Amino acid sequence: NRARFFLMRQVMHVSYFTLFMLIVFRTGTPIDVDTAKQDFREFNDRMWVGEIDLAGTDAKLQYAWVHLEQLRHNLSRQRFEESMRVVAERKRD
């Protein structure tokens, strides 16, 4: 269950990145792939206490980037490999 939950969180990161990038893209806002990316946990903490409001296009863009960066980080972890192995083994049973 933990392996599946971890993997589903990665699907969530892909989904949020895609959704928020589409929203920003439709506004015509230029998207700079070299922009500085914030830490996922820090961004979410600031959002929950009201320091960041996702109503603005810049915040939406940054939210997309933090999800992509968290996904990249998680995909490079050993936990990802282990989760894939566990889920693959369960599927064979």
All heavy atoms as an XYZ file, in Angstrom:
794
protein
N       0.816     -1.208      0.000
C       0.000      0.000      0.000
C       0.855      1.266      0.000
O       0.508      2.234     -0.659
C      -0.945      0.008      1.191
C      -2.083     -0.964      1.026
O      -2.436     -1.328     -0.094
N      -2.652     -1.416      2.126
N       1.945      1.224      0.747
C       2.817      2.405      0.779
C       3.466      2.654     -0.567
O       3.616      3.796     -0.999
C       3.887      2.253      1.857
C       3.347      2.398      3.243
C       4.436      2.302      4.263
N       3.883      2.418      5.587
C       4.605      2.445      6.671
N       5.919      2.347      6.604
N       4.021      2.561      7.841
N       3.836      1.575     -1.247
C       4.448      1.713     -2.574
C       3.453      2.325     -3.554
O       3.788      3.243     -4.310
C       4.946      0.357     -3.072
N       2.233      1.832     -3.539
C       1.203      2.377     -4.429
C       0.910      3.834     -4.097
O       0.741      4.668     -4.997
C      -0.071      1.540     -4.343
C       0.049      0.219     -5.068
C      -1.310     -0.434     -5.240
N      -2.001     -0.598     -3.974
C      -2.185     -1.746     -3.354
N      -1.711     -2.859     -3.876
N      -2.828     -1.801     -2.212
N       0.846      4.149     -2.809
C       0.598      5.533     -2.402
C       1.718      6.445     -2.889
O       1.465      7.528     -3.430
C       0.450      5.618     -0.880
C       0.159      7.005     -0.388
C      -1.070      7.591     -0.617
C       1.121      7.722      0.306
C      -1.348      8.873     -0.158
C       0.857      9.003      0.772
C      -0.380      9.577      0.533
N       2.963      6.007     -2.712
C       4.101      6.810     -3.178
C       4.015      7.038     -4.681
O       4.210      8.161     -5.164
C       5.422      6.121     -2.819
C       6.632      6.860     -3.300
C       7.100      7.969     -2.631
C       7.288      6.451     -4.454
C       8.214      8.667     -3.091
C       8.402      7.135     -4.921
C       8.853      8.245     -4.222
N       3.718      5.998     -5.430
C       3.636      6.126     -6.883
C       2.470      7.015     -7.307
O       2.592      7.807     -8.249
C       3.544      4.753     -7.538
C       4.803      3.896     -7.395
C       4.553      2.494     -7.934
C       6.002      4.541     -8.062
N       1.360      6.919     -6.617
C       0.223      7.782     -6.942
C       0.525      9.248     -6.651
O       0.025     10.133     -7.344
C      -1.038      7.332     -6.193
C      -1.641      6.066     -6.757
S      -1.936      6.122     -8.544
C      -3.111      7.439     -8.671
N       1.347      9.491     -5.656
C       1.765     10.877     -5.395
C       2.563     11.416     -6.578
O       2.468     12.604     -6.904
C       2.574     10.960     -4.109
C       1.692     10.820     -2.885
C       2.441     10.797     -1.587
N       3.373     11.880     -1.442
C       4.430     11.845     -0.621
N       4.646     10.788      0.121
N       5.232     12.870     -0.536
N       3.307     10.555     -7.248
C       4.073     11.003     -8.407
C       3.130     11.329     -9.565
O       3.335     12.302    -10.296
C       5.111      9.949     -8.826
C       6.041      9.490     -7.726
C       6.376     10.529     -6.678
O       6.890     11.599     -6.979
N       6.088     10.215     -5.420
N       2.081     10.534     -9.704
C       1.058     10.824    -10.714
C       0.408     12.171    -10.406
O       0.143     12.968    -11.313
C       0.009      9.691    -10.777
C      -1.168     10.075    -11.649
C       0.654      8.395    -11.251
N       0.165     12.432     -9.130
C      -0.410     13.716     -8.721
C       0.518     14.876     -9.100
O       0.060     15.896     -9.616
C      -0.666     13.716     -7.205
C      -1.339     14.947     -6.687
S      -0.337     16.197     -5.823
C       1.002     15.368     -5.094
N       1.822     14.711     -8.887
C       2.771     15.775     -9.257
C       2.719     16.044    -10.755
O       2.713     17.206    -11.192
C       4.195     15.413     -8.838
C       4.438     15.491     -7.370
N       4.183     16.620     -6.622
C       4.925     14.570     -6.500
C       4.500     16.401     -5.361
N       4.945     15.156     -5.260
N       2.674     14.991    -11.561
C       2.580     15.151    -13.021
C       1.278     15.872    -13.380
O       1.271     16.795    -14.206
C       2.651     13.789    -13.742
C       2.313     13.927    -15.222
C       4.014     13.152    -13.564
N       0.195     15.477    -12.749
C      -1.113     16.072    -13.040
C      -1.148     17.551    -12.685
O      -1.629     18.377    -13.475
C      -2.213     15.334    -12.279
O      -2.254     13.987    -12.666
N      -0.660     17.889    -11.506
C      -0.658     19.303    -11.099
C       0.256     20.126    -11.996
O      -0.104     21.246    -12.382
C      -0.223     19.452     -9.638
C      -1.363     19.352     -8.660
C      -1.868     18.113     -8.277
C      -1.952     20.492     -8.125
C      -2.910     18.007     -7.387
C      -3.001     20.399     -7.230
C      -3.483     19.154     -6.871
O      -4.528     19.068     -5.992
N       1.421     19.593    -12.325
C       2.326     20.309    -13.227
C       1.630     20.578    -14.559
O       1.614     21.706    -15.051
C       3.619     19.514    -13.454
C       4.475     20.093    -14.541
C       5.198     21.254    -14.319
C       4.540     19.493    -15.784
C       5.979     21.808    -15.322
C       5.322     20.035    -16.791
C       6.040     21.198    -16.564
N       1.013     19.556    -15.117
C       0.357     19.687    -16.411
C      -0.802     20.672    -16.361
O      -0.915     21.565    -17.211
C      -0.143     18.308    -16.894
O       0.968     17.406    -16.935
C      -0.785     18.398    -18.262
N      -1.659     20.530    -15.374
C      -2.817     21.408    -15.247
C      -2.413     22.874    -15.107
O      -2.913     23.741    -15.830
C      -3.671     20.992    -14.045
C      -4.841     21.926    -13.721
C      -5.881     21.901    -14.831
C      -5.453     21.548    -12.391
N      -1.479     23.142    -14.197
C      -1.106     24.537    -13.961
C      -0.307     25.117    -15.121
O      -0.438     26.304    -15.433
C      -0.392     24.686    -12.619
C      -1.363     24.756    -11.473
C      -1.819     23.606    -10.854
C      -1.872     25.975    -11.054
C      -2.744     23.654     -9.833
C      -2.800     26.046    -10.028
C      -3.245     24.883     -9.413
N       0.472     24.310    -15.805
C       1.171     24.804    -16.996
C       0.174     25.141    -18.101
O       0.337     26.136    -18.804
C       2.195     23.782    -17.506
C       3.520     23.872    -16.820
S       4.269     25.496    -17.119
C       5.826     25.245    -16.320
N      -0.853     24.317    -18.267
C      -1.881     24.621    -19.268
C      -2.607     25.923    -18.942
O      -2.871     26.734    -19.835
C      -2.888     23.474    -19.353
C      -2.436     22.253    -20.125
C      -3.436     21.112    -19.946
C      -2.261     22.584    -21.600
N      -2.924     26.117    -17.680
C      -3.596     27.353    -17.265
C      -2.721     28.562    -17.580
O      -3.186     29.552    -18.151
C      -3.951     27.307    -15.767
C      -5.047     26.269    -15.516
C      -4.372     28.684    -15.253
C      -5.281     25.950    -14.051
N      -1.447     28.466    -17.219
C      -0.529     29.587    -17.466
C      -0.331     29.793    -18.963
O      -0.348     30.923    -19.455
C       0.818     29.347    -16.755
C       1.852     30.376    -17.179
C       0.634     29.367    -15.238
N      -0.150     28.710    -19.696
C       0.065     28.801    -21.140
C      -1.087     29.530    -21.824
O      -0.876     30.362    -22.700
C       0.233     27.393    -21.718
C       0.378     27.378    -23.203
C       1.576     27.739    -23.799
C      -0.688     27.008    -24.023
C       1.716     27.735    -25.181
C      -0.558     26.994    -25.401
C       0.648     27.358    -25.978
N      -2.301     29.236    -21.390
C      -3.481     29.857    -22.011
C      -3.587     31.349    -21.742
O      -4.310     32.052    -22.433
C      -4.744     29.141    -21.569
C      -4.851     27.777    -22.201
C      -6.134     27.107    -21.892
N      -6.223     25.862    -22.636
C      -7.130     24.956    -22.447
N      -8.056     25.145    -21.531
N      -7.133     23.865    -23.164
N      -2.872     31.847    -20.745
C      -2.883     33.295    -20.484
C      -1.922     34.027    -21.408
O      -1.942     35.251    -21.465
C      -2.485     33.613    -19.025
O      -1.110     33.278    -18.828
C      -3.390     32.901    -18.030
N      -1.059     33.276    -22.096
C      -0.078     33.903    -22.972
C       1.176     34.351    -22.246
O       2.040     34.992    -22.831
N       1.283     34.010    -20.965
C       2.455     34.375    -20.173
C       3.671     33.592    -20.658
O       3.596     32.377    -20.832
C       2.212     34.053    -18.688
O       1.079     34.782    -18.238
C       3.420     34.402    -17.829
N       4.793     34.286    -20.901
C       6.008     33.556    -21.299
C       6.452     32.611    -20.182
O       6.376     32.954    -19.000
C       7.041     34.657    -21.514
C       6.306     35.944    -21.479
C       4.991     35.710    -20.828
N       6.898     31.439    -20.570
C       7.346     30.439    -19.605
C       8.840     30.263    -19.754
O       9.315     29.773    -20.782
C       6.601     29.106    -19.795
C       5.107     29.318    -19.568
C       7.160     28.033    -18.873
C       4.241     28.129    -19.900
N       9.568     30.674    -18.734
C      11.026     30.582    -18.723
C      11.432     29.318    -17.973
O      11.258     29.227    -16.760
C      11.625     31.816    -18.050
C      13.135     31.798    -17.992
O      13.762     30.907    -18.615
O      13.706     32.678    -17.327
N      11.970     28.343    -18.699
C      12.338     27.074    -18.060
C      13.541     27.228    -17.135
O      13.790     26.355    -16.305
C      12.608     25.958    -19.096
C      11.346     25.651    -19.888
C      13.752     26.331    -20.011
N      14.266     28.319    -17.264
C      15.441     28.542    -16.418
C      15.137     29.339    -15.162
O      16.046     29.704    -14.419
C      16.543     29.256    -17.219
C      17.066     28.395    -18.350
O      17.180     27.169    -18.158
O      17.356     28.943    -19.437
N      13.871     29.604    -14.907
C      13.499     30.369    -13.725
C      13.891     29.612    -12.448
O      13.931     28.385    -12.436
C      11.984     30.677    -13.721
O      11.696     31.593    -12.675
C      11.159     29.441    -13.524
N      14.183     30.349    -11.401
C      14.539     29.719    -10.120
C      13.315     29.003     -9.568
O      12.204     29.537     -9.589
C      15.025     30.777     -9.138
N      13.523     27.779     -9.109
C      12.427     26.975     -8.573
C      12.498     26.968     -7.049
O      13.561     26.869     -6.469
C      12.506     25.523     -9.047
C      12.690     25.173    -10.502
C      12.017     25.902    -11.527
C      12.128     25.320    -12.919
N      13.171     25.819    -13.751
N      11.333     27.074     -6.422
C      11.259     27.036     -4.964
C      11.152     25.599     -4.475
O      10.814     24.692     -5.233
C      10.048     27.832     -4.485
C      10.134     29.317     -4.777
C       8.943     30.060     -4.222
O       8.393     29.701     -3.180
N       8.528     31.105     -4.909
N      11.389     25.413     -3.198
C      11.235     24.114     -2.564
C       9.754     23.781     -2.427
O       8.947     24.637     -2.044
C      11.907     24.137     -1.182
C      11.701     22.849     -0.415
O      12.293     21.831     -0.820
O      10.930     22.870      0.566
N       9.391     22.537     -2.719
C       7.994     22.101     -2.683
C       7.368     22.314     -1.308
O       6.299     22.897     -1.180
C       7.908     20.628     -3.094
C       6.515     20.075     -3.056
C       5.633     20.329     -4.083
C       6.093     19.297     -1.996
C       4.340     19.823     -4.061
C       4.805     18.785     -1.957
C       3.925     19.050     -3.001
N       8.014     21.817     -0.270
C       7.461     21.894      1.083
C       7.332     23.354      1.515
O       6.312     23.771      2.072
C       8.346     21.122      2.057
C       7.848     21.104      3.473
C       6.574     20.327      3.692
N       6.651     19.007      3.075
C       5.596     18.358      2.582
N       4.401     18.892      2.651
N       5.728     17.185      2.038
N       8.361     24.142      1.268
C       8.333     25.557      1.647
C       7.211     26.297      0.922
O       6.470     27.090      1.520
C       9.671     26.216      1.329
C       9.730     27.681      1.674
C      11.046     28.318      1.262
O      12.082     27.631      1.304
O      11.017     29.502      0.891
N       7.066     26.034     -0.367
C       6.012     26.691     -1.147
C       4.635     26.346     -0.582
O       3.800     27.225     -0.375
C       6.099     26.269     -2.618
C       5.166     27.033     -3.506
C       5.587     28.189     -4.136
C       3.865     26.599     -3.720
C       4.723     28.907     -4.963
C       2.994     27.302     -4.537
C       3.426     28.460     -5.164
N       4.403     25.061     -0.326
C       3.106     24.643      0.207
C       2.850     25.201      1.595
O       1.725     25.609      1.905
C       2.994     23.118      0.207
C       2.588     22.598     -1.142
O       1.461     22.786     -1.557
N       3.510     21.971     -1.839
N       3.871     25.235      2.430
C       3.713     25.821      3.765
C       3.311     27.291      3.659
O       2.408     27.752      4.360
C       5.000     25.687      4.581
C       5.284     24.262      5.022
O       4.372     23.405      4.916
O       6.421     23.997      5.460
N       3.974     28.020      2.762
C       3.660     29.439      2.580
C       2.263     29.633      1.997
O       1.565     30.587      2.331
C       4.712     30.091      1.695
C       6.074     30.171      2.370
C       7.137     30.796      1.496
N       6.740     32.144      1.118
C       7.054     32.699     -0.060
N       7.744     32.034     -0.954
N       6.659     33.920     -0.334
N       1.852     28.703      1.149
C       0.515     28.785      0.572
C      -0.549     28.556      1.652
O      -1.544     29.284      1.724
C       0.372     27.744     -0.544
C      -0.896     27.866     -1.336
S      -0.933     26.761     -2.756
C      -0.795     25.161     -1.987
N      -0.326     27.569      2.513
C      -1.297     27.241      3.553
C      -1.470     28.355      4.579
O      -2.548     28.508      5.160
C      -0.937     25.936      4.250
C      -1.355     24.754      3.424
C      -0.544     23.927      2.716
C      -2.684     24.287      3.195
N      -1.290     22.975      2.059
C      -2.610     23.169      2.345
C      -3.930     24.708      3.634
C      -3.734     22.474      1.915
C      -5.052     24.007      3.205
C      -4.943     22.895      2.362
N      -0.422     29.138      4.832
C      -0.560     30.234      5.802
C      -0.979     31.547      5.133
O      -1.071     32.568      5.785
C       0.733     30.439      6.638
C       1.037     29.201      7.461
C       1.900     30.854      5.772
N      -1.224     31.507      3.822
C      -1.739     32.675      3.131
C      -0.701     33.610      2.553
O      -1.054     34.669      2.043
N       0.570     33.250      2.602
C       1.609     34.106      2.020
C       1.615     34.032      0.493
O       2.073     34.965     -0.167
C       2.990     33.706      2.539
C       3.221     34.012      3.989
C       4.595     33.556      4.451
O       5.496     33.369      3.610
O       4.756     33.367      5.667
N       1.130     32.936     -0.049
C       1.063     32.754     -1.495
C      -0.388     32.507     -1.868
O      -1.060     31.673     -1.278
C       1.935     31.561     -1.954
C       3.411     31.835     -1.661
C       1.719     31.272     -3.439
C       4.333     30.677     -1.966
N      -0.847     33.237     -2.874
C      -2.214     33.100     -3.369
C      -2.142     32.597     -4.813
O      -1.527     33.235     -5.670
C      -2.900     34.463     -3.312
C      -4.335     34.427     -3.780
O      -4.852     33.338     -4.106
O      -4.954     35.505     -3.819
N      -2.762     31.469     -5.083
C      -2.700     30.881     -6.417
C      -3.597     31.571     -7.440
O      -3.738     31.099     -8.558
C      -3.037     29.387     -6.366
C      -1.983     28.494     -5.738
C      -2.434     27.039     -5.765
C      -0.644     28.630     -6.428
N      -4.172     32.698     -7.076
C      -5.017     33.429     -8.019
C      -4.180     34.065     -9.132
O      -4.652     34.216    -10.256
C      -5.831     34.500     -7.296
N      -2.933     34.410     -8.820
C      -2.082     35.067     -9.801
C      -1.380     34.086    -10.725
O      -1.070     32.954    -10.349
N      -1.109     34.529    -11.930
C      -0.454     33.688    -12.927
C       0.951     33.293    -12.496
O       1.359     32.137    -12.680
C      -0.410     34.417    -14.289
O      -1.742     34.741    -14.671
C       0.214     33.550    -15.362
N       1.704     34.218    -11.915
C       3.073     33.903    -11.482
C       3.076     32.809    -10.415
O       3.920     31.912    -10.442
C       3.788     35.148    -10.957
C       4.123     36.130    -12.066
O       4.171     35.706    -13.247
O       4.329     37.315    -11.758
N       2.135     32.875     -9.491
C       2.050     31.856     -8.441
C       1.662     30.506     -9.036
O       2.195     29.467     -8.630
C       1.055     32.272     -7.371
N       0.766     30.511    -10.001
C       0.381     29.265    -10.666
C       1.577     28.646    -11.378
O       1.785     27.431    -11.336
C      -0.749     29.510    -11.652
C      -2.086     29.760    -11.010
C      -3.147     29.985    -12.076
C      -4.491     30.226    -11.429
N      -4.948     31.583    -11.579
N       2.344     29.495    -12.042
C       3.537     29.012    -12.741
C       4.541     28.427    -11.759
O       5.088     27.337    -11.980
C       4.169     30.150    -13.552
C       5.410     29.805    -14.358
C       5.142     28.669    -15.340
C       5.912     31.046    -15.085
N       4.770     29.117    -10.670
C       5.697     28.614     -9.660
C       5.188     27.313     -9.050
O       5.954     26.398     -8.786
C       5.927     29.660     -8.572
C       7.062     29.329     -7.638
C       8.400     29.219     -8.367
O       8.740     30.013     -9.229
N       9.178     28.213     -8.032
N       3.877     27.204     -8.869
C       3.278     25.980     -8.326
C       3.516     24.797     -9.273
O       3.811     23.689     -8.835
C       1.791     26.204     -8.088
C       1.135     25.175     -7.204
C       1.635     24.872     -5.946
C      -0.004     24.508     -7.622
C       1.015     23.936     -5.128
C      -0.636     23.578     -6.813
C      -0.116     23.289     -5.569
O      -0.730     22.368     -4.764
N       3.386     25.056    -10.555
C       3.683     24.006    -11.540
C       5.138     23.579    -11.412
O       5.451     22.376    -11.378
C       3.395     24.514    -12.953
N       6.049     24.544    -11.329
C       7.482     24.219    -11.237
C       7.816     23.437     -9.970
O       8.634     22.518    -10.012
C       8.340     25.483    -11.294
C       8.419     26.135    -12.639
C       8.213     27.449    -12.914
C       8.746     25.519    -13.892
N       8.375     27.684    -14.251
C       8.715     26.516    -14.877
C       9.058     24.217    -14.276
C       8.986     26.261    -16.222
C       9.326     23.951    -15.621
C       9.290     24.970    -16.567
N       7.217     23.797     -8.836
C       7.557     23.072     -7.609
C       7.084     21.624     -7.687
O       7.752     20.726     -7.167
C       7.044     23.761     -6.314
C       7.672     25.125     -6.134
C       5.552     23.830     -6.235
N       5.979     21.394     -8.373
C       5.530     20.010     -8.551
C       6.476     19.242     -9.465
O       6.802     18.078     -9.193
C       4.102     19.962     -9.093
C       3.075     20.083     -8.021
N       2.754     19.036     -7.178
C       2.321     21.125     -7.633
C       1.831     19.435     -6.326
N       1.560     20.703     -6.574
N       6.929     19.875    -10.526
C       7.876     19.197    -11.425
C       9.184     18.892    -10.708
O       9.729     17.788    -10.830
C       8.140     20.036    -12.671
C       9.118     19.414    -13.664
C       8.572     18.099    -14.214
C       9.438     20.392    -14.775
N       9.686     19.846     -9.951
C      10.938     19.626     -9.235
C      10.797     18.538     -8.176
O      11.707     17.726     -7.985
C      11.444     20.933     -8.618
C      11.914     21.941     -9.638
C      12.991     21.395    -10.556
O      13.988     20.831    -10.061
O      12.831     21.522    -11.790
N       9.659     18.496     -7.498
C       9.448     17.444     -6.504
C       9.366     16.085     -7.194
O       9.911     15.099     -6.700
C       8.177     17.711     -5.697
C       7.991     16.743     -4.543
C       9.091     16.881     -3.490
O       9.497     17.975     -3.144
N       9.564     15.757     -2.990
N       8.717     16.036     -8.343
C       8.650     14.794     -9.114
C      10.053     14.342     -9.519
O      10.413     13.171     -9.338
C       7.787     14.984    -10.355
C       7.763     13.807    -11.326
C       7.060     12.609    -10.703
C       7.107     14.212    -12.635
N      10.838     15.252    -10.039
C      12.217     14.908    -10.432
C      13.005     14.360     -9.249
O      13.725     13.378     -9.372
C      12.931     16.124    -11.005
C      12.491     16.501    -12.371
C      13.253     17.704    -12.845
N      12.894     18.045    -14.208
C      13.213     19.165    -14.784
N      13.903     20.082    -14.133
N      12.850     19.400    -16.021
N      12.861     15.023     -8.131
C      13.559     14.572     -6.920
C      13.105     13.163     -6.540
O      13.926     12.279     -6.278
C      13.306     15.546     -5.773
C      13.785     15.059     -4.449
N      15.119     15.020     -4.109
C      13.101     14.562     -3.390
C      15.237     14.509     -2.895
N      14.029     14.226     -2.433
N      11.797     12.956     -6.507
C      11.260     11.659     -6.095
C      11.624     10.541     -7.057
O      11.866      9.408     -6.636
C       9.748     11.734     -5.929
C       9.339     12.579     -4.747
O      10.145     12.917     -3.885
N       8.079     12.947     -4.705
N      11.668     10.837     -8.345
C      12.020      9.807     -9.327
C      13.482      9.383     -9.225
O      13.840      8.290     -9.660
C      11.714     10.286    -10.750
C      10.244     10.514    -11.090
C      10.100     10.956    -12.537
C       9.401      9.285    -10.805
N      14.302     10.224     -8.647
C      15.726      9.884     -8.514
C      16.033      9.142     -7.207
O      17.156      8.700     -7.001
C      16.587     11.150     -8.587
O      16.383     11.952     -7.437
N      15.030      8.994     -6.358
C      15.233      8.337     -5.065
C      15.138      6.820     -5.186
O      14.455      6.284     -6.070
C      14.169      8.817     -4.062
C      14.299     10.288     -3.727
C      13.203     10.765     -2.838
N      13.169      9.996     -1.593
C      12.125      9.982     -0.776
N      11.043     10.666     -1.061
N      12.163      9.272      0.324
N      15.800      6.150     -4.278
C      15.733      4.695     -4.233
C      14.302      4.239     -3.925
O      13.872      3.173     -4.384
C      16.702      4.144     -3.198
C      16.746      2.633     -3.176
C      17.791      2.105     -2.224
O      18.592      2.852     -1.674
N      17.791      0.804     -2.019
N      13.581      5.047     -3.198
C      12.201      4.684     -2.855
C      11.353      4.486     -4.106
O      10.449      3.646     -4.141
C      11.589      5.756     -1.961
C      10.199      5.397     -1.504
C       9.700      6.359     -0.473
N       8.358      5.964     -0.041
C       7.583      6.706      0.696
N       8.012      7.874      1.122
N       6.386      6.294      1.027
N      11.614      5.259     -5.144
C      10.876      5.091     -6.390
C      11.159      3.719     -6.990
O      10.238      2.995     -7.386
C      11.228      6.194     -7.387
C      10.573      6.011     -8.722
C       9.217      6.224     -8.882
C      11.316      5.621     -9.825
C       8.605      6.046    -10.113
C      10.711      5.446    -11.049
C       9.356      5.660    -11.206
N      12.438      3.363     -7.047
C      12.814      2.051     -7.584
C      12.168      0.929     -6.775
O      11.633     -0.029     -7.335
C      14.332      1.890     -7.573
C      15.076      2.863     -8.453
C      14.846      2.609     -9.930
O      14.625      1.437    -10.307
O      14.868      3.584    -10.695
N      12.221      1.051     -5.466
C      11.634      0.028     -4.600
C      10.115     -0.061     -4.774
O       9.550     -1.161     -4.816
C      11.974      0.311     -3.139
C      13.445      0.126     -2.829
C      13.842      0.648     -1.448
O      12.966      1.203     -0.741
O      15.019      0.514     -1.105
N       9.475      1.077     -4.883
C       8.024      1.097     -5.067
C       7.629      0.455     -6.392
O       6.661     -0.320     -6.458
C       7.491      2.532     -5.015
O       7.688      3.079     -3.730
N       8.367      0.748     -7.432
C       8.097      0.127     -8.725
C       8.271     -1.386     -8.645
O       7.450     -2.142     -9.185
C       9.016      0.717     -9.803
C       8.724      2.159    -10.137
S       7.119      2.387    -10.926
C       7.453      1.714    -12.532
N       9.310     -1.829     -7.954
C       9.565     -3.258     -7.814
C       8.432     -3.933     -7.041
O       7.912     -4.968     -7.456
C      10.904     -3.504     -7.110
C      11.245     -4.987     -6.935
C      12.531     -5.183     -6.150
N      12.619     -4.435     -4.910
C      11.951     -4.728     -3.784
N      11.153     -5.754     -3.734
N      12.100     -3.989     -2.701
N       8.025     -3.326     -5.928
C       6.960     -3.894     -5.093
C       5.660     -4.006     -5.890
O       4.996     -5.049     -5.881
C       6.746     -3.044     -3.815
C       5.444     -3.407     -3.122
C       7.932     -3.201     -2.882
N       5.295     -2.957     -6.596
C       4.047     -2.966     -7.360
C       4.131     -3.982     -8.496
O       3.170     -4.707     -8.753
C       3.718     -1.549     -7.877
C       2.593     -1.571     -8.884
C       3.376     -0.643     -6.701
N       5.276     -4.062     -9.154
C       5.450     -5.039    -10.232
C       5.354     -6.463     -9.708
O       4.731     -7.327    -10.348
C       6.779     -4.812    -10.927
N       5.941     -6.728     -8.556
C       5.877     -8.066     -7.979
C       4.452     -8.427     -7.581
O       4.026     -9.561     -7.757
C       6.816     -8.173     -6.777
C       8.273     -8.212     -7.170
C       9.210     -8.179     -5.975
O       8.725     -8.120     -4.821
O      10.430     -8.178     -6.202
N       3.723     -7.484     -7.033
C       2.337     -7.745     -6.625
C       1.451     -8.030     -7.834
O       0.543     -8.830     -7.769
C       1.769     -6.555     -5.852
C       2.363     -6.328     -4.492
C       1.903     -7.349     -3.531
N       0.456     -7.297     -3.414
C      -0.209     -7.783     -2.402
N       0.432     -8.347     -1.405
N      -1.518     -7.714     -2.362
N       1.755     -7.380     -8.934
C       0.963     -7.577    -10.144
C       1.143     -8.986    -10.690
O       0.232     -9.567    -11.242
C       1.343     -6.543    -11.199
C       0.462     -6.559    -12.412
C       0.627     -5.306    -13.215
C      -0.212     -5.348    -14.449
N      -1.528     -4.848    -14.271
N       2.329     -9.560    -10.524
C       2.611    -10.912    -11.017
C       1.870    -11.976    -10.209
O       1.614    -13.053    -10.687
C       4.105    -11.205    -10.962
C       4.857    -10.495    -12.062
C       6.295    -10.916    -12.063
N       7.074     -9.678    -12.125
C       8.238     -9.502    -11.564
N       8.797    -10.455    -10.879
N       8.866     -8.373    -11.697
N       1.574    -11.659     -8.943
C       0.931    -12.652     -8.055
C      -0.507    -12.922     -8.440
O      -1.229    -12.270     -8.987
C       0.982    -12.193     -6.599
C       2.417    -12.161     -6.085
O       3.275    -12.819     -6.688
O       2.648    -11.459     -5.083
